[in-house]
Amino acid sequence: MWWFVTPRIVFGDGALEAVKTIEGKRVVVITDKTMSRLGFVDKVSTYLKEAGIEVRVFDEVEAEPSIETAMRGAEVVREFAPDWVLGLGGGSCMDAAKAIWVLYERPDLTLEDINPFTYLGLRKRARLVTIPSTSGTGSEATGFVVLTSKEEHRKVVLGSGELVADMSVVDPTLPTKMPQSLTADTGLDALTHAIEAYVCTWRNEFVDGLAIRSIQLIFEYLPRAYLDGTDALAREKMHYAATLGGIAISNAETGLSHAMGHALGGLFKVPHGSVVSVLLPYTIQFIAKKAPDRYAEIARAIDIKAKSEREASRKLVTAIRRLTKRLRRPTSIKEFGISAGEYETKLDELVSRAMRSDDSTPQPRIPTAGQFRKMYLYAYQGKNIDF
């Protein structure tokens, strides 16, 4: 028996105004300085105040949010005692909001207690709203939290179905402020989510439909959103594609690109969306050596013609790399400016962390330590996987 979990989603132009329907006395907004500077915090606060709700803002979330920030935010929230926690911004803000919410609800727990097998018993004090301002992470629809341990220089990936928001507001007017580079990185992150969810061995028919539609939308509309940030239709379709991908991974799992990417991001501080998209073609090539069928289905869904499943998977990799180059994003790890010497010294730790990742498990082909090592080396050099 499986459960399919998704937040209640309000979407479309003007969806942001739906926060006025929240019933309660106090809402804390978890966000960052950029959201404050762009005026989105004031806009949300105004809607909430019109509904007679008292608002407190915690806008100290940084990119790749730290455990320390979550702890500090939890202290602010405990003092305010809200009925709702509202995460506003990119994936970092929404992830921080989830972590802060858990610590507020359950001060007896540590963040490491957040896992699919522990009953957290949330929603005794507050409920959760997520509002994405970028089109990529899908955090608005997932039960995942990714934080950074500054002390250990690693990404901490946490998850529970209880962390899926009560309401997600998907308003396509918010991501119109994204610059080209962020549009590209978040869009490719969303593509990685959808592809990995479709291939994951924990997938199901509900996941399949969402993932395929997300992939189709991204291939069609990401180039348009990148070239013209004012293209309203492209922004709208990309925003929905990201949420579809988020629902898909929340009900399946991500894959090897994320297992390897979280390790890289923790040790070298490279942007998450960019690094997982760099790794995606290499992990596809690795898995397709044994199981090309799912990639062939994806290829057919985006009108790639091929005479065999292996040919289709190869052409899919070519299409992804063509899209990546069109968006002027890196296609090898070396392009992040990481020196070969530094990379070599941390290679063993990269492999160790990737192997310990939950993302490595539900895959059609699971790498050995030696295979992970070779994939990291090939991805650094930009060399096609041949093993």
C-alpha positions in Angstrom: 0.0 0.0 0.0 1.2 3.5 -0.9 0.2 7.0 0.1 0.3 9.8 -2.4 0.9 13.1 -0.6 0.6 16.6 -2.0 -0.2 20.0 -0.5 -3.4 21.9 -1.2 -2.2 24.0 -4.1 -3.6 27.4 -5.2 -2.1 28.6 -8.5 -2.3 31.2 -11.2 -1.8 34.9 -11.5 -2.9 36.6 -8.3 -2.7 33.4 -6.3 -0.6 35.2 -3.7 -3.8 36.9 -2.5 -5.0 33.5 -1.2 -3.0 34.1 2.0 -5.9 36.3 3.1 -7.9 33.1 3.5 -5.6 31.8 6.3 -7.5 31.5 9.6 -5.5 32.4 12.7 -4.1 35.2 14.8 -0.3 35.1 14.0 1.8 34.2 11.0 5.6 34.2 10.9 7.2 34.7 7.5 10.5 32.8 7.0 12.4 34.4 4.1 15.6 36.2 3.0 16.8 39.7 2.4 16.1 39.5 -1.4 12.4 38.8 -0.9 12.3 41.8 1.5 14.1 44.0 -1.0 11.9 43.0 -3.9 8.8 43.9 -2.0 7.3 40.4 -1.8 7.5 40.3 2.0 5.6 43.6 2.3 3.0 42.3 -0.2 2.4 39.1 1.7 2.3 41.0 5.0 -0.2 43.4 3.7 -2.6 40.6 2.6 -2.2 38.9 6.0 -2.8 42.2 7.9 -5.9 42.8 5.8 -7.2 39.5 7.2 -6.6 40.7 10.7 -3.5 38.6 11.3 -0.4 39.7 13.2 2.8 39.2 11.2 6.4 38.6 12.3 9.2 38.4 9.7 12.4 36.3 10.0 14.4 37.3 6.9 17.9 35.9 7.8 17.8 32.8 5.6 21.0 32.5 3.5 21.6 30.5 0.3 22.2 26.8 1.2 20.7 27.5 4.7 22.6 26.3 7.7 21.6 24.3 10.7 22.5 27.3 12.8 20.1 29.5 10.9 17.3 27.0 11.5 18.1 27.0 15.2 18.1 30.8 15.4 14.9 31.0 13.5 13.2 28.5 15.8 14.0 30.7 18.8 12.2 33.7 17.1 9.2 31.5 16.2 8.9 30.1 19.7 8.8 33.6 21.2 6.1 34.7 18.7 4.0 31.5 19.0 2.3 31.7 15.6 -0.6 29.7 14.2 1.1 29.5 10.8 4.7 29.3 9.5 5.0 30.7 6.0 8.1 29.9 3.9 8.5 32.6 1.2 11.3 32.5 -1.4 13.5 29.9 -3.1 14.2 26.4 -1.9 16.5 27.7 0.8 13.7 29.7 2.4 11.1 27.0 2.2 13.5 24.3 3.5 14.5 26.6 6.4 10.8 27.2 7.1 10.1 23.5 7.4 13.0 22.9 9.7 12.1 25.9 11.9 8.5 24.6 12.0 9.5 21.2 13.2 11.7 22.7 16.0 8.8 25.0 17.0 6.3 22.1 17.1 8.7 19.6 18.7 11.4 21.4 20.8 12.2 18.0 22.3 13.5 16.8 18.9 16.8 17.4 17.1 16.8 18.0 13.3 18.4 14.6 12.9 15.1 13.1 14.2 13.4 14.1 11.0 13.0 11.0 9.0 10.3 8.9 7.3 10.1 6.4 10.1 9.6 8.7 13.1 6.1 10.1 13.8 6.7 13.8 14.4 3.1 14.7 15.5 3.1 18.1 13.8 0.3 20.6 13.5 -0.4 20.8 17.2 0.8 24.5 17.3 0.9 25.7 13.7 0.5 24.7 10.1 2.7 25.4 7.1 2.4 27.5 3.9 5.0 27.5 1.2 5.3 30.2 -1.5 8.0 29.6 -4.1 9.7 32.6 -5.9 11.9 30.4 -8.1 10.9 27.7 -10.6 13.0 24.7 -9.7 13.5 23.3 -6.3 9.9 22.0 -5.9 10.3 22.4 -2.1 6.9 24.0 -2.0 5.5 20.5 -2.6 7.9 18.1 -0.9 8.6 16.8 2.6 12.3 17.2 2.2 14.7 19.6 3.9 18.2 20.3 2.9 20.5 22.1 5.3 24.2 22.8 5.5 26.4 21.8 8.4 29.0 24.5 8.6 31.1 22.5 11.0 31.2 19.3 8.9 31.1 21.0 5.5 28.2 18.7 4.4 24.6 18.8 3.2 22.1 17.3 5.7 19.1 15.9 3.8 16.1 15.3 6.0 12.6 14.2 5.1 9.1 13.2 6.3 5.7 13.1 4.7 4.5 15.2 7.6 6.6 18.1 6.3 4.5 18.5 3.2 2.8 21.9 3.4 -0.8 22.4 4.2 -1.1 25.0 1.5 1.3 25.9 -1.4 0.8 29.1 -3.3 2.2 28.8 -6.8 1.9 32.3 -8.3 3.8 32.7 -11.6 4.3 36.4 -11.1 6.9 35.8 -8.4 9.6 34.2 -10.5 9.6 37.1 -13.1 12.3 38.7 -10.9 14.7 35.9 -11.5 17.9 36.7 -13.4 19.0 34.5 -16.4 21.5 32.5 -14.4 19.0 31.6 -11.7 16.3 30.8 -14.3 18.7 28.4 -15.9 20.0 26.7 -12.7 16.5 26.3 -11.1 15.0 25.1 -14.4 17.6 22.5 -14.8 17.2 21.4 -11.2 13.5 20.9 -11.9 14.4 18.8 -15.0 16.7 16.7 -12.9 13.9 16.1 -10.3 11.4 15.0 -12.9 13.8 12.7 -14.8 15.1 11.1 -11.6 11.6 10.6 -10.2 10.5 8.9 -13.4 13.4 6.5 -13.2 13.4 5.8 -9.5 12.4 2.3 -8.5 9.9 3.7 -6.0 7.9 5.4 -8.7 4.2 4.8 -9.4 1.7 5.7 -12.0 0.8 9.0 -10.3 4.4 10.0 -10.2 4.9 9.0 -13.8 2.3 11.3 -15.2 3.5 14.3 -13.2 7.2 13.7 -14.0 6.6 13.3 -17.8 4.5 16.4 -18.0 7.1 18.4 -16.1 9.8 17.2 -18.5 7.8 18.2 -21.5 7.1 21.7 -20.1 10.7 22.3 -19.2 12.1 21.3 -22.6 9.5 23.6 -24.3 9.5 26.6 -22.0 12.8 26.8 -20.2 14.7 28.3 -23.2 11.9 30.9 -23.6 12.0 31.9 -19.9 15.7 32.1 -20.1 15.9 34.3 -23.2 13.0 36.6 -22.2 12.2 36.8 -18.5 9.1 38.8 -19.2 7.6 35.9 -21.3 4.5 35.4 -19.1 3.5 32.1 -20.6 7.0 30.6 -20.3 7.3 31.8 -16.6 3.9 30.3 -15.8 4.6 26.9 -17.4 8.0 26.7 -15.8 6.6 27.5 -12.4 4.0 24.7 -12.7 6.7 22.3 -14.1 8.8 22.9 -11.0 5.9 22.1 -8.6 5.0 19.0 -10.7 8.6 17.8 -10.3 8.5 18.5 -6.6 5.3 16.4 -6.1 7.0 13.7 -8.2 10.2 13.4 -6.1 8.2 13.8 -2.9 6.3 10.6 -3.8 9.2 8.8 -5.2 12.9 9.8 -4.7 15.6 11.7 -6.4 18.6 9.8 -7.8 22.3 9.5 -8.3 22.8 13.1 -9.5 21.5 14.3 -6.1 23.5 11.7 -4.2 26.7 12.9 -5.9 25.6 16.5 -6.1 24.8 16.9 -2.3 28.3 15.6 -1.6 29.9 18.1 -4.1 27.8 21.0 -2.8 28.8 20.3 0.8 32.6 20.1 0.1 33.0 22.7 -2.7 30.1 25.1 -2.2 28.8 24.9 -5.7 25.1 25.9 -6.5 22.8 22.9 -6.1 20.8 23.3 -9.3 23.8 23.8 -11.4 25.8 20.8 -10.0 23.0 18.2 -10.2 22.3 19.2 -13.8 25.9 18.8 -14.6 25.9 15.3 -13.2 22.6 14.3 -14.8 23.9 13.2 -18.2 26.7 11.1 -16.6 24.3 9.3 -14.2 21.9 8.7 -17.1 24.7 7.1 -19.1 25.6 4.9 -16.2 22.1 3.7 -15.4 21.2 3.3 -19.1 24.0 0.8 -19.6 21.8 -1.6 -17.6 18.3 -0.1 -17.8 17.7 2.2 -20.7 13.9 1.6 -20.9 12.7 4.5 -18.7 15.0 7.0 -20.4 13.7 5.8 -23.8 10.1 6.5 -22.6 11.2 10.0 -21.6 12.8 10.5 -25.0 9.6 9.5 -26.8 7.6 11.9 -24.7 9.7 14.8 -26.0 9.6 13.6 -29.6 13.0 12.0 -29.9 13.1 9.4 -32.6 15.2 6.3 -32.1 15.5 2.7 -33.3 16.3 1.2 -29.9 16.1 2.0 -26.2 19.8 2.5 -25.9 19.8 4.9 -28.9 17.0 6.8 -27.3 18.8 7.1 -24.0 21.9 8.4 -25.8 19.8 11.0 -27.7 18.2 12.1 -24.5 21.6 12.8 -23.0 22.5 14.8 -26.2 19.2 16.8 -25.8 20.0 17.6 -22.2 23.5 18.8 -23.0 22.2 20.8 -25.9 19.7 22.5 -23.6 22.4 23.1 -20.9 24.7 24.7 -23.4 21.9 26.8 -24.8 21.4 28.1 -21.2 25.2 28.8 -21.0 25.6 26.5 -17.9 28.6 24.2 -17.2 28.6 20.6 -18.5 31.6 19.4 -16.5 32.7 19.8 -12.9 36.0 21.3 -14.0 34.0 24.3 -15.2 33.1 25.3 -11.7 36.8 26.3 -11.2 37.7 23.4 -8.9 41.3 22.5 -9.3 42.3 19.0 -10.2 44.5 18.7 -7.2 41.9 19.9 -4.7 39.3 17.6 -6.3 41.6 14.6 -6.1 42.3 15.2 -2.4 38.5 15.1 -1.6 37.5 12.3 -4.0 37.4 9.6 -1.3 35.2 11.7 0.8 32.9 12.5 -2.1 32.5 8.8 -2.8 31.9 8.0 0.8 29.2 10.6 1.1 27.5 9.7 -2.1 27.3 6.0 -1.1 25.7 6.9 2.2 23.0 9.0 0.5 19.5 7.6 0.5 19.3 8.8 -3.1 21.7 6.0 -4.1 19.4 3.2 -3.1 16.2 3.1 -5.2 17.9 3.0 -8.6 17.8 0.6 -11.5 21.6 0.4 -11.2 23.4 1.0 -7.9 27.1 2.0 -8.2 29.9 0.5 -6.3 32.5 2.7 -4.6 34.8 2.2 -7.6 32.0 3.2 -10.0 31.1 6.3 -8.0 34.8 7.3 -8.1 35.0 6.8 -11.9 31.8 8.8 -12.4 33.2 11.7 -10.4 36.4 11.6 -12.4 34.6 11.4 -15.8 32.2 14.2 -14.8 35.1 16.4 -13.8 36.8 15.8 -17.2 33.6 15.9 -19.2 34.1 12.4 -20.5 31.2 10.1 -21.5 30.5 7.1 -19.2 31.7 3.9 -20.8 31.3 1.4 -18.0 
